[in-house]
Amino acid sequence: MSWLLSRYGNRTVTYSNMGQYSGSMGVTLLWVLLWISRSGQGLSAEQLSTKIFFLAETNTNNRVTLQVPPAVLKGTAHQWMWTAHDGRHSNTSVAQITSSMSRNPSWNTQAPFSQGTGYDLSMLTKYENAGEFVLMQTKPASAVLARFEVFSFVVKATSNYKGNEVYLGSDVSVRCEVSHIPDGATLQWERHGDSTSNTTLFYNKTAHMIIHTVDQNYQGRSNCNFRLNGELLFRVHTTLSVQTGTFNNPLIHLFRESSNSSEVKLICRSRSSYSRAKWIMSRSPTSVTLTSSDKVRSDRFSSPSFNGYDFPLHVSPVTFEDSGVFTCLFEDQRFSSVKITTIRVSESGGPPGGQPVVVRCEVSEVSTDPVTLAWMRMEGSRWLLVKQDILTESHPTRTLSVTLPSLRSDQLHWQCAVFTEGMLRATASLTLTLPTQTTMSSMTDDHLWTVAIVACIAMVVAGVLVGALVFYLKRKKTAVTNLPLTQKNDPVYDNATDPRRDQESQKGQTGEDENEEVHYSEFALGEPRLGDTNRVTARSNQESAVIYSTLNI
């Protein structure tokens, strides 16, 4: 694998994977000058801004120089100020310069910086030297003459190579780290111009990328692009070359997530033709044949028909118990050995009752090489490191847990990342869900205030409606009571006597007519209605003395 640094319209320098210079320019850096000038006279304090990029190297004497145009130089005393990106230094004076008309400038520098040509400042291409540099005039008046921001990059890849070729069937992990990410800047891996966000992870100023189970389809160039406000300023290219066979390759170590949607493809390929092939899985203390050219299975472990050269093994889905060593044999000769370490994520606890939530990340095995587990939580569009731990063979557990006292809406998206030697090896995602019913104990103060206000409004409205209904009923009852008897529509029944008949009855009581006939009449008092059978009627006999009647009102 090789690294290629470039900027369009500027010089190009090529680096090998060992960090050695292979170009013809004699310096291991790419620097980009962005001159921003304003209208006015000359170049003054805020009229010069320069961004410089270089690839950090170790064990080298290559240097980068901050070049100052002579037009900005005035005064008799100057100094270079440095604010390191890593925070170790802030506004530190690293060089003092005095000058006069009769002699050359006199320098007083602080390591690791040195004098360049004229007023230029020079430094080694070390990652820790990156930062913001300001050239100031101190006499006769203080003024800022030039500003530089120097960005340092570190690029690294997993060491699974045979010569310049990657082992067929292995995972290639690369990382691209920059000394500083200003506002509006992005650092991202891309392959052939297309984003590969599904295989990348960005956190802590570093873009990681994993290319799983590489073969000839993955050969070519991948780019680590640094953009500022959408503009491409710096790029590191990686060129991938892959072996054509797996014979005599060392043990390949793969990390895979165990989930219902996970899968892994193991490659076994020969340049010569063979008649028989099989895959064996070894897990202490037993071994089992998974597939063979004589009997091809079609369950979780499957292989296509053997064509004499290629016999891959496909595992889907991957379970946590699939951890072990898988060996491919062509006529009893080992052509491929792959060790799979599985990881799984889980959650426990939580509602009901607002119980704490515990998220766990577990790795199936930790061998001689330490493994770093890291829990990350999505914050905006970037991952935030929450907790990490380095696991060794002597570690009591192979689990990393994070306890959440209560689950909030900004704590739903999690990812467990697995690293070895600082390189990303695998990720496993976990998405939490909020309970469908929110209890009063889990409500925020704003929610409680909202509920209280709504409840008060509902009570007031209900009171007004009840009062209006009572008032309406009372008013209706009063109106009915005050109506004349003849205007009341509902019939009322009562007994009534005729006064004249009372007098005659009194006469009868004196004995004038004791055999007097009794007559009954029915009266209906109310508004006469057409066809009303209860309208007022009277059936009487002239000779009757007493009338007993029923009065309907």
DRENFI-845922 format. One record per residue (C-alpha): residue number from 1; residue in three letters; x, y, z. Coordinates in steps of 0.2 Angstrom, whole numbers, padded with zeros to 4 digits. Layout:
<drenzas>
[NUM; ALA; [X; Y; Z]]
...
</drenzas>
This chain:
<drenzas>
[1; MET; [0000; 0000; 0000]]
[2; SER; [0006; 0017; -0004]]
[3; TRP; [0002; 0035; 0001]]
[4; LEU; [-0001; 0049; -0011]]
[5; LEU; [-0003; 0067; -0006]]
[6; SER; [-0010; 0080; -0018]]
[7; ARG; [-0018; 0096; -0020]]
[8; TYR; [-0026; 0101; -0037]]
[9; GLY; [-0015; 0114; -0046]]
[10; ASN; [0000; 0111; -0034]]
[11; ARG; [0014; 0100; -0032]]
[12; THR; [0012; 0081; -0028]]
[13; VAL; [0023; 0070; -0017]]
[14; THR; [0022; 0052; -0015]]
[15; TYR; [0026; 0042; 0000]]
[16; SER; [0027; 0023; 0003]]
[17; ASN; [0019; 0014; 0017]]
[18; MET; [0035; 0015; 0027]]
[19; GLY; [0035; 0033; 0026]]
[20; GLN; [0050; 0035; 0015]]
[21; TYR; [0050; 0049; 0002]]
[22; SER; [0049; 0042; -0016]]
[23; GLY; [0046; 0058; -0026]]
[24; SER; [0059; 0070; -0033]]
[25; MET; [0056; 0086; -0023]]
[26; GLY; [0067; 0082; -0008]]
[27; VAL; [0054; 0087; 0006]]
[28; THR; [0041; 0076; 0013]]
[29; LEU; [0026; 0088; 0014]]
[30; LEU; [0012; 0095; 0004]]
[31; TRP; [0008; 0113; 0008]]
[32; VAL; [-0007; 0123; 0002]]
[33; LEU; [-0006; 0142; 0002]]
[34; LEU; [-0022; 0151; 0003]]
[35; TRP; [-0019; 0170; 0001]]
[36; ILE; [-0034; 0180; 0006]]
[37; SER; [-0031; 0199; 0003]]
[38; ARG; [-0042; 0213; 0005]]
[39; SER; [-0044; 0230; -0003]]
[40; GLY; [-0033; 0243; 0003]]
[41; GLN; [-0014; 0248; 0003]]
[42; GLY; [-0002; 0234; 0006]]
[43; LEU; [-0003; 0218; 0016]]
[44; SER; [-0006; 0222; 0035]]
[45; ALA; [-0011; 0212; 0050]]
[46; GLU; [-0027; 0203; 0045]]
[47; GLN; [-0023; 0203; 0026]]
[48; LEU; [-0012; 0187; 0025]]
[49; SER; [-0019; 0170; 0030]]
[50; THR; [-0010; 0154; 0026]]
[51; LYS; [-0015; 0136; 0028]]
[52; ILE; [-0001; 0123; 0027]]
[53; PHE; [-0003; 0104; 0028]]
[54; PHE; [0010; 0090; 0030]]
[55; LEU; [0011; 0072; 0033]]
[56; ALA; [0019; 0068; 0050]]
[57; GLU; [0034; 0056; 0049]]
[58; THR; [0046; 0049; 0062]]
[59; ASN; [0064; 0046; 0061]]
[60; THR; [0066; 0059; 0048]]
[61; ASN; [0075; 0076; 0046]]
[62; ASN; [0062; 0083; 0033]]
[63; ARG; [0056; 0101; 0037]]
[64; VAL; [0042; 0112; 0033]]
[65; THR; [0045; 0131; 0032]]
[66; LEU; [0033; 0146; 0035]]
[67; GLN; [0037; 0158; 0021]]
[68; VAL; [0034; 0176; 0024]]
[69; PRO; [0033; 0188; 0009]]
[70; PRO; [0045; 0203; 0011]]
[71; ALA; [0031; 0215; 0007]]
[72; VAL; [0024; 0213; 0025]]
[73; LEU; [0040; 0216; 0034]]
[74; LYS; [0042; 0233; 0043]]
[75; GLY; [0049; 0238; 0060]]
[76; THR; [0065; 0233; 0069]]
[77; ALA; [0059; 0219; 0081]]
[78; HIS; [0048; 0204; 0077]]
[79; GLN; [0043; 0188; 0085]]
[80; TRP; [0035; 0171; 0081]]
[81; MET; [0021; 0166; 0092]]
[82; TRP; [0015; 0148; 0093]]
[83; THR; [-0001; 0140; 0099]]
[84; ALA; [0000; 0121; 0098]]
[85; HIS; [-0015; 0111; 0092]]
[86; ASP; [-0013; 0098; 0106]]
[87; GLY; [-0015; 0111; 0119]]
[88; ARG; [0003; 0110; 0126]]
[89; HIS; [0007; 0128; 0122]]
[90; SER; [-0003; 0144; 0120]]
[91; ASN; [0004; 0160; 0113]]
[92; THR; [0022; 0154; 0116]]
[93; SER; [0036; 0165; 0109]]
[94; VAL; [0047; 0153; 0099]]
[95; ALA; [0058; 0165; 0090]]
[96; GLN; [0063; 0183; 0093]]
[97; ILE; [0071; 0193; 0078]]
[98; THR; [0080; 0210; 0079]]
[99; SER; [0085; 0219; 0063]]
[100; SER; [0092; 0236; 0057]]
[101; MET; [0097; 0244; 0041]]
[102; SER; [0115; 0240; 0043]]
[103; ARG; [0115; 0221; 0047]]
[104; ASN; [0105; 0205; 0044]]
[105; PRO; [0091; 0200; 0056]]
[106; SER; [0097; 0192; 0073]]
[107; TRP; [0088; 0176; 0078]]
[108; ASN; [0084; 0169; 0095]]
[109; THR; [0074; 0153; 0093]]
[110; GLN; [0067; 0139; 0104]]
[111; ALA; [0068; 0121; 0100]]
[112; PRO; [0061; 0112; 0089]]
[113; PHE; [0060; 0128; 0078]]
[114; SER; [0074; 0136; 0069]]
[115; GLN; [0078; 0150; 0057]]
[116; GLY; [0074; 0149; 0039]]
[117; THR; [0078; 0161; 0025]]
[118; GLY; [0075; 0179; 0030]]
[119; TYR; [0061; 0179; 0042]]
[120; ASP; [0054; 0162; 0038]]
[121; LEU; [0052; 0149; 0052]]
[122; SER; [0057; 0131; 0049]]
[123; MET; [0052; 0115; 0059]]
[124; LEU; [0053; 0096; 0058]]
[125; THR; [0038; 0087; 0050]]
[126; LYS; [0032; 0081; 0067]]
[127; TYR; [0014; 0078; 0072]]
[128; GLU; [0016; 0088; 0088]]
[129; ASN; [0023; 0104; 0079]]
[130; ALA; [0006; 0108; 0071]]
[131; GLY; [-0003; 0123; 0077]]
[132; GLU; [-0006; 0142; 0074]]
[133; PHE; [0008; 0153; 0071]]
[134; VAL; [0008; 0172; 0071]]
[135; LEU; [0022; 0183; 0065]]
[136; MET; [0021; 0200; 0075]]
[137; GLN; [0030; 0216; 0074]]
[138; THR; [0035; 0222; 0091]]
[139; LYS; [0044; 0238; 0087]]
[140; PRO; [0042; 0252; 0084]]
[141; ALA; [0023; 0248; 0086]]
[142; SER; [0015; 0231; 0089]]
[143; ALA; [0006; 0223; 0074]]
[144; VAL; [0001; 0206; 0067]]
[145; LEU; [0010; 0204; 0050]]
[146; ALA; [0006; 0186; 0045]]
[147; ARG; [-0004; 0171; 0051]]
[148; PHE; [-0001; 0153; 0047]]
[149; GLU; [-0011; 0137; 0053]]
[150; VAL; [-0001; 0121; 0051]]
[151; PHE; [-0011; 0105; 0050]]
[152; SER; [-0002; 0088; 0053]]
[153; PHE; [-0009; 0072; 0047]]
[154; VAL; [-0005; 0054; 0052]]
[155; VAL; [-0010; 0039; 0041]]
[156; LYS; [-0008; 0021; 0047]]
[157; ALA; [-0014; 0004; 0040]]
[158; THR; [-0015; -0014; 0047]]
[159; SER; [0001; -0024; 0044]]
[160; ASN; [-0007; -0038; 0035]]
[161; TYR; [0005; -0038; 0019]]
[162; LYS; [0016; -0049; 0009]]
[163; GLY; [0027; -0038; 0000]]
[164; ASN; [0016; -0024; -0007]]
[165; GLU; [0001; -0035; -0008]]
[166; VAL; [-0013; -0037; 0005]]
[167; TYR; [-0017; -0055; 0011]]
[168; LEU; [-0032; -0061; 0001]]
[169; GLY; [-0047; -0063; 0012]]
[170; SER; [-0041; -0052; 0026]]
[171; ASP; [-0048; -0036; 0033]]
[172; VAL; [-0039; -0020; 0029]]
[173; SER; [-0040; -0006; 0042]]
[174; VAL; [-0034; 0011; 0039]]
[175; ARG; [-0034; 0027; 0050]]
[176; CYS; [-0032; 0045; 0045]]
[177; GLU; [-0029; 0058; 0059]]
[178; VAL; [-0027; 0077; 0059]]
[179; SER; [-0020; 0088; 0072]]
[180; HIS; [-0036; 0099; 0072]]
[181; ILE; [-0053; 0100; 0066]]
[182; PRO; [-0059; 0118; 0064]]
[183; ASP; [-0078; 0123; 0063]]
[184; GLY; [-0084; 0118; 0046]]
[185; ALA; [-0071; 0105; 0042]]
[186; THR; [-0073; 0087; 0039]]
[187; LEU; [-0061; 0072; 0037]]
[188; GLN; [-0068; 0057; 0028]]
[189; TRP; [-0063; 0041; 0019]]
[190; GLU; [-0070; 0039; 0001]]
[191; ARG; [-0067; 0025; -0012]]
[192; HIS; [-0067; 0030; -0030]]
[193; GLY; [-0077; 0046; -0026]]
[194; ASP; [-0091; 0037; -0017]]
[195; SER; [-0093; 0039; 0002]]
[196; THR; [-0091; 0023; 0012]]
[197; SER; [-0099; 0029; 0028]]
[198; ASN; [-0105; 0011; 0032]]
[199; THR; [-0087; 0005; 0035]]
[200; THR; [-0080; 0021; 0043]]
[201; LEU; [-0080; 0029; 0060]]
[202; PHE; [-0075; 0046; 0064]]
[203; TYR; [-0071; 0052; 0082]]
[204; ASN; [-0057; 0061; 0091]]
[205; LYS; [-0051; 0069; 0075]]
[206; THR; [-0048; 0052; 0067]]
[207; ALA; [-0057; 0044; 0052]]
[208; HIS; [-0056; 0025; 0053]]
[209; MET; [-0061; 0014; 0038]]
[210; ILE; [-0062; -0005; 0037]]
[211; ILE; [-0062; -0015; 0021]]
[212; HIS; [-0069; -0032; 0025]]
[213; THR; [-0063; -0048; 0017]]
[214; VAL; [-0053; -0040; 0003]]
[215; ASP; [-0052; -0047; -0014]]
[216; GLN; [-0048; -0041; -0032]]
[217; ASN; [-0064; -0031; -0032]]
[218; TYR; [-0057; -0019; -0019]]
[219; GLN; [-0041; -0015; -0028]]
[220; GLY; [-0038; 0003; -0032]]
[221; ARG; [-0037; 0019; -0023]]
[222; SER; [-0046; 0026; -0007]]
[223; ASN; [-0045; 0044; -0002]]
[224; CYS; [-0044; 0053; 0015]]
[225; ASN; [-0051; 0070; 0011]]
[226; PHE; [-0050; 0085; 0022]]
[227; ARG; [-0063; 0098; 0017]]
[228; LEU; [-0066; 0115; 0025]]
[229; ASN; [-0084; 0122; 0021]]
[230; GLY; [-0086; 0110; 0008]]
[231; GLU; [-0070; 0114; -0001]]
[232; LEU; [-0057; 0100; -0004]]
[233; LEU; [-0040; 0106; 0003]]
[234; PHE; [-0030; 0091; 0006]]
[235; ARG; [-0030; 0073; 0001]]
[236; VAL; [-0021; 0057; 0005]]
[237; HIS; [-0023; 0042; -0007]]
[238; THR; [-0020; 0024; -0002]]
[239; THR; [-0018; 0011; -0016]]
[240; LEU; [-0023; -0006; -0012]]
[241; SER; [-0016; -0022; -0021]]
[242; VAL; [-0022; -0039; -0016]]
[243; GLN; [-0015; -0056; -0018]]
[244; THR; [-0023; -0069; -0030]]
[245; GLY; [-0021; -0084; -0019]]
[246; THR; [-0022; -0089; -0001]]
[247; PHE; [-0009; -0103; 0000]]
[248; ASN; [0005; -0101; 0013]]
[249; ASN; [-0004; -0086; 0020]]
[250; PRO; [-0002; -0084; 0039]]
[251; LEU; [-0017; -0085; 0051]]
[252; ILE; [-0030; -0072; 0046]]
[253; HIS; [-0039; -0064; 0061]]
[254; LEU; [-0056; -0056; 0058]]
[255; PHE; [-0068; -0048; 0071]]
[256; ARG; [-0087; -0049; 0067]]
[257; GLU; [-0103; -0044; 0075]]
[258; SER; [-0115; -0057; 0080]]
[259; SER; [-0133; -0052; 0076]]
[260; ASN; [-0147; -0058; 0065]]
[261; SER; [-0141; -0047; 0050]]
[262; SER; [-0122; -0051; 0051]]
[263; GLU; [-0112; -0062; 0039]]
[264; VAL; [-0094; -0066; 0035]]
[265; LYS; [-0086; -0073; 0019]]
[266; LEU; [-0070; -0084; 0021]]
[267; ILE; [-0060; -0085; 0005]]
[268; CYS; [-0050; -0101; 0000]]
[269; ARG; [-0042; -0099; -0017]]
[270; SER; [-0028; -0108; -0027]]
[271; ARG; [-0019; -0104; -0043]]
[272; SER; [-0019; -0123; -0047]]
[273; SER; [-0033; -0135; -0049]]
[274; TYR; [-0038; -0148; -0036]]
[275; SER; [-0052; -0161; -0035]]
[276; ARG; [-0058; -0160; -0017]]
[277; ALA; [-0060; -0146; -0004]]
[278; LYS; [-0068; -0144; 0013]]
[279; TRP; [-0069; -0132; 0027]]
[280; ILE; [-0066; -0137; 0045]]
[281; MET; [-0071; -0127; 0061]]
[282; SER; [-0060; -0130; 0076]]
[283; ARG; [-0065; -0126; 0094]]
[284; SER; [-0057; -0134; 0108]]
[285; PRO; [-0057; -0148; 0110]]
[286; THR; [-0067; -0154; 0095]]
[287; SER; [-0067; -0151; 0076]]
[288; VAL; [-0081; -0152; 0064]]
[289; THR; [-0083; -0152; 0045]]
[290; LEU; [-0094; -0138; 0039]]
[291; THR; [-0094; -0140; 0020]]
[292; SER; [-0085; -0150; 0008]]
[293; SER; [-0085; -0153; -0011]]
[294; ASP; [-0094; -0169; -0009]]
[295; LYS; [-0108; -0162; 0002]]
[296; VAL; [-0112; -0144; 0001]]
[297; ARG; [-0123; -0138; 0015]]
[298; SER; [-0136; -0124; 0013]]
[299; ASP; [-0140; -0119; 0031]]
[300; ARG; [-0130; -0105; 0041]]
[301; PHE; [-0114; -0113; 0033]]
[302; SER; [-0114; -0114; 0015]]
[303; SER; [-0102; -0115; 0000]]
[304; PRO; [-0105; -0115; -0019]]
[305; SER; [-0100; -0130; -0030]]
[306; PHE; [-0081; -0133; -0030]]
[307; ASN; [-0074; -0128; -0047]]
[308; GLY; [-0056; -0134; -0043]]
[309; TYR; [-0049; -0117; -0038]]
[310; ASP; [-0061; -0107; -0027]]
[311; PHE; [-0071; -0114; -0012]]
[312; PRO; [-0077; -0099; -0001]]
[313; LEU; [-0087; -0102; 0015]]
[314; HIS; [-0102; -0090; 0019]]
[315; VAL; [-0108; -0089; 0037]]
[316; SER; [-0125; -0080; 0039]]
[317; PRO; [-0130; -0075; 0052]]
[318; VAL; [-0115; -0075; 0063]]
[319; THR; [-0118; -0081; 0081]]
[320; PHE; [-0108; -0077; 0096]]
[321; GLU; [-0103; -0096; 0097]]
[322; ASP; [-0095; -0095; 0080]]
[323; SER; [-0079; -0089; 0088]]
[324; GLY; [-0065; -0101; 0083]]
[325; VAL; [-0053; -0106; 0069]]
[326; PHE; [-0059; -0110; 0052]]
[327; THR; [-0047; -0120; 0040]]
[328; CYS; [-0049; -0124; 0022]]
[329; LEU; [-0041; -0139; 0015]]
[330; PHE; [-0038; -0144; -0004]]
[331; GLU; [-0034; -0162; -0004]]
[332; ASP; [-0028; -0162; 0014]]
[333; GLN; [-0017; -0147; 0011]]
[334; ARG; [-0020; -0131; 0021]]
[335; PHE; [-0024; -0117; 0009]]
[336; SER; [-0032; -0105; 0022]]
[337; SER; [-0034; -0102; 0041]]
[338; VAL; [-0045; -0089; 0048]]
[339; LYS; [-0048; -0085; 0066]]
[340; ILE; [-0065; -0077; 0070]]
[341; THR; [-0068; -0067; 0086]]
[342; THR; [-0086; -0062; 0089]]
[343; ILE; [-0093; -0047; 0098]]
[344; ARG; [-0111; -0044; 0104]]
[345; VAL; [-0121; -0030; 0111]]
[346; SER; [-0136; -0030; 0123]]
[347; GLU; [-0146; -0020; 0135]]
[348; SER; [-0155; -0024; 0151]]
[349; GLY; [-0166; -0015; 0164]]
[350; GLY; [-0175; 0001; 0160]]
[351; PRO; [-0194; 0004; 0162]]
[352; PRO; [-0206; 0000; 0170]]
[353; GLY; [-0203; 0011; 0185]]
[354; GLY; [-0189; 0021; 0177]]
[355; GLN; [-0176; 0008; 0181]]
[356; PRO; [-0158; 0011; 0175]]
[357; VAL; [-0153; 0005; 0158]]
[358; VAL; [-0137; -0005; 0156]]
[359; VAL; [-0129; -0007; 0139]]
[360; ARG; [-0116; -0021; 0137]]
[361; CYS; [-0102; -0025; 0124]]
[362; GLU; [-0094; -0042; 0125]]
[363; VAL; [-0080; -0050; 0115]]
[364; SER; [-0079; -0069; 0113]]
[365; GLU; [-0060; -0071; 0116]]
[366; VAL; [-0045; -0061; 0121]]
[367; SER; [-0028; -0068; 0116]]
[368; THR; [-0011; -0062; 0118]]
[369; ASP; [-0015; -0046; 0109]]
[370; PRO; [-0024; -0034; 0120]]
[371; VAL; [-0041; -0028; 0114]]
[372; THR; [-0049; -0011; 0117]]
[373; LEU; [-0068; -0010; 0118]]
[374; ALA; [-0076; 0008; 0117]]
[375; TRP; [-0094; 0013; 0119]]
[376; MET; [-0099; 0028; 0109]]
[377; ARG; [-0115; 0038; 0109]]
[378; MET; [-0121; 0048; 0094]]
[379; GLU; [-0121; 0066; 0097]]
[380; GLY; [-0127; 0076; 0082]]
[381; SER; [-0118; 0069; 0067]]
[382; ARG; [-0103; 0063; 0077]]
[383; TRP; [-0099; 0049; 0089]]
[384; LEU; [-0094; 0054; 0107]]
[385; LEU; [-0083; 0042; 0117]]
[386; VAL; [-0092; 0038; 0133]]
[387; LYS; [-0081; 0024; 0140]]
[388; GLN; [-0067; 0012; 0135]]
[389; ASP; [-0057; -0002; 0142]]
[390; ILE; [-0041; -0012; 0137]]
[391; LEU; [-0044; -0031; 0139]]
[392; THR; [-0030; -0043; 0141]]
[393; GLU; [-0029; -0062; 0144]]
[394; SER; [-0029; -0059; 0162]]
[395; HIS; [-0044; -0047; 0162]]
[396; PRO; [-0057; -0054; 0174]]
[397; THR; [-0071; -0051; 0161]]
[398; ARG; [-0073; -0048; 0142]]
[399; THR; [-0087; -0036; 0144]]
[400; LEU; [-0088; -0017; 0144]]
[401; SER; [-0104; -0010; 0152]]
[402; VAL; [-0111; 0008; 0153]]
[403; THR; [-0126; 0011; 0166]]
[404; LEU; [-0138; 0025; 0162]]
[405; PRO; [-0148; 0031; 0177]]
[406; SER; [-0163; 0036; 0166]]
[407; LEU; [-0165; 0034; 0147]]
[408; ARG; [-0167; 0051; 0137]]
[409; SER; [-0171; 0054; 0119]]
[410; ASP; [-0152; 0059; 0116]]
[411; GLN; [-0146; 0042; 0122]]
[412; LEU; [-0154; 0031; 0110]]
[413; HIS; [-0140; 0027; 0097]]
[414; TRP; [-0125; 0018; 0103]]
[415; GLN; [-0110; 0009; 0095]]
[416; CYS; [-0097; -0003; 0102]]
[417; ALA; [-0080; -0001; 0093]]
[418; VAL; [-0066; -0014; 0094]]
[419; PHE; [-0048; -0009; 0092]]
[420; THR; [-0032; -0018; 0091]]
[421; GLU; [-0016; -0008; 0091]]
[422; GLY; [-0026; 0008; 0089]]
[423; MET; [-0034; 0001; 0073]]
[424; LEU; [-0053; -0001; 0071]]
[425; ARG; [-0057; -0020; 0069]]
[426; ALA; [-0076; -0020; 0070]]
[427; THR; [-0091; -0011; 0076]]
[428; ALA; [-0108; -0016; 0083]]
[429; SER; [-0123; -0005; 0084]]
[430; LEU; [-0137; -0004; 0097]]
[431; THR; [-0153; 0007; 0096]]
[432; LEU; [-0163; 0009; 0112]]
[433; THR; [-0181; 0014; 0112]]
[434; LEU; [-0191; 0025; 0124]]
[435; PRO; [-0206; 0017; 0133]]
[436; THR; [-0223; 0020; 0124]]
[437; GLN; [-0231; 0027; 0140]]
[438; THR; [-0222; 0040; 0150]]
[439; THR; [-0225; 0039; 0169]]
[440; MET; [-0227; 0055; 0179]]
[441; SER; [-0211; 0051; 0188]]
[442; SER; [-0201; 0052; 0172]]
[443; MET; [-0209; 0068; 0166]]
[444; THR; [-0199; 0084; 0166]]
[445; ASP; [-0204; 0099; 0175]]
[446; ASP; [-0211; 0107; 0158]]
[447; HIS; [-0222; 0092; 0156]]
[448; LEU; [-0229; 0093; 0174]]
[449; TRP; [-0232; 0112; 0171]]
[450; THR; [-0241; 0108; 0155]]
[451; VAL; [-0252; 0094; 0163]]
[452; ALA; [-0256; 0106; 0178]]
[453; ILE; [-0262; 0120; 0166]]
[454; VAL; [-0272; 0109; 0155]]
[455; ALA; [-0281; 0101; 0170]]
[456; CYS; [-0285; 0118; 0178]]
[457; ILE; [-0292; 0125; 0161]]
[458; ALA; [-0303; 0109; 0160]]
[459; MET; [-0309; 0111; 0177]]
[460; VAL; [-0314; 0129; 0174]]
[461; VAL; [-0323; 0125; 0158]]
[462; ALA; [-0332; 0111; 0166]]
[463; GLY; [-0337; 0122; 0181]]
[464; VAL; [-0344; 0136; 0168]]
[465; LEU; [-0354; 0122; 0159]]
[466; VAL; [-0362; 0115; 0174]]
[467; GLY; [-0366; 0133; 0181]]
[468; ALA; [-0374; 0137; 0164]]
[469; LEU; [-0384; 0121; 0164]]
[470; VAL; [-0391; 0124; 0182]]
[471; PHE; [-0395; 0142; 0178]]
[472; TYR; [-0405; 0136; 0162]]
[473; LEU; [-0415; 0123; 0172]]
[474; LYS; [-0420; 0135; 0186]]
[475; ARG; [-0425; 0148; 0173]]
[476; LYS; [-0436; 0136; 0164]]
[477; LYS; [-0444; 0130; 0180]]
[478; THR; [-0448; 0147; 0185]]
[479; ALA; [-0456; 0151; 0168]]
[480; VAL; [-0467; 0136; 0168]]
[481; THR; [-0473; 0140; 0186]]
[482; ASN; [-0478; 0158; 0181]]
[483; LEU; [-0489; 0153; 0166]]
[484; PRO; [-0508; 0155; 0167]]
[485; LEU; [-0517; 0139; 0170]]
[486; THR; [-0525; 0139; 0153]]
[487; GLN; [-0508; 0140; 0145]]
[488; LYS; [-0501; 0125; 0153]]
[489; ASN; [-0501; 0111; 0140]]
[490; ASP; [-0499; 0097; 0152]]
[491; PRO; [-0515; 0090; 0159]]
[492; VAL; [-0518; 0091; 0177]]
[493; TYR; [-0532; 0081; 0185]]
[494; ASP; [-0541; 0086; 0201]]
[495; ASN; [-0559; 0086; 0208]]
[496; ALA; [-0571; 0102; 0207]]
[497; THR; [-0588; 0106; 0212]]
[498; ASP; [-0601; 0117; 0205]]
[499; PRO; [-0606; 0131; 0218]]
[500; ARG; [-0624; 0130; 0212]]
[501; ARG; [-0625; 0112; 0214]]
[502; ASP; [-0618; 0115; 0231]]
[503; GLN; [-0633; 0125; 0236]]
[504; GLU; [-0645; 0113; 0229]]
[505; SER; [-0635; 0099; 0238]]
[506; GLN; [-0638; 0109; 0254]]
[507; LYS; [-0656; 0109; 0250]]
[508; GLY; [-0656; 0091; 0247]]
[509; GLN; [-0648; 0089; 0264]]
[510; THR; [-0664; 0097; 0272]]
[511; GLY; [-0674; 0083; 0264]]
[512; GLU; [-0682; 0091; 0249]]
[513; ASP; [-0676; 0078; 0236]]
[514; GLU; [-0667; 0063; 0244]]
[515; ASN; [-0669; 0053; 0228]]
[516; GLU; [-0660; 0066; 0217]]
[517; GLU; [-0650; 0058; 0202]]
[518; VAL; [-0631; 0060; 0203]]
[519; HIS; [-0622; 0066; 0187]]
[520; TYR; [-0603; 0064; 0183]]
[521; SER; [-0594; 0076; 0171]]
[522; GLU; [-0576; 0077; 0165]]
[523; PHE; [-0567; 0093; 0162]]
[524; ALA; [-0551; 0096; 0154]]
[525; LEU; [-0543; 0113; 0157]]
[526; GLY; [-0530; 0119; 0144]]
[527; GLU; [-0527; 0125; 0127]]
[528; PRO; [-0540; 0118; 0116]]
[529; ARG; [-0533; 0108; 0102]]
[530; LEU; [-0542; 0102; 0087]]
[531; GLY; [-0546; 0084; 0088]]
[532; ASP; [-0542; 0083; 0106]]
[533; THR; [-0553; 0070; 0114]]
[534; ASN; [-0549; 0079; 0131]]
[535; ARG; [-0556; 0095; 0127]]
[536; VAL; [-0569; 0103; 0139]]
[537; THR; [-0585; 0093; 0139]]
[538; ALA; [-0600; 0093; 0150]]
[539; ARG; [-0614; 0081; 0152]]
[540; SER; [-0627; 0087; 0165]]
[541; ASN; [-0644; 0085; 0169]]
[542; GLN; [-0655; 0100; 0173]]
[543; GLU; [-0662; 0091; 0188]]
[544; SER; [-0645; 0086; 0195]]
[545; ALA; [-0640; 0094; 0211]]
[546; VAL; [-0622; 0088; 0213]]
[547; ILE; [-0609; 0085; 0200]]
[548; TYR; [-0594; 0075; 0203]]
[549; SER; [-0581; 0078; 0190]]
[550; THR; [-0563; 0075; 0185]]
[551; LEU; [-0554; 0091; 0181]]
[552; ASN; [-0539; 0088; 0169]]
[553; ILE; [-0527; 0103; 0169]]
</drenzas>
